[in-house]
């Protein structure tokens, strides 16, 4: 029985989140949360929060054994991009794209 969480509009670019998401894909939930506590990236606590939420969803809705859960799917998609500008020399302006990310985490119970 799988449980899922969708964390939308994270204020970080999807490319940076994918670096951390690739580390925990397919791992057990306990191992994944342990790894995320030691990764020194901005995306690590954001992914850990989403992962803990998926575990809580699995616990309350399907009454599964938490020790047998693993990260089945973790996808990172691009969200809306806010377009800003930065003033530059000689009256010019440079565009800035402030990117956001949508993260989907699916946890499932590992077969015995």
Secondary structure, 3 states (H helix, E strand, C coil): CCEEEEEEEECCCHHHHHHHHHHHCCCEHHHHHHHHHHCCCHHHHHHHHHHHHHHHHHHHHHCCCHHHEEEEEEEEEECCCEEEEEECHHHCEEEEEECCEEEEEEEEECCC
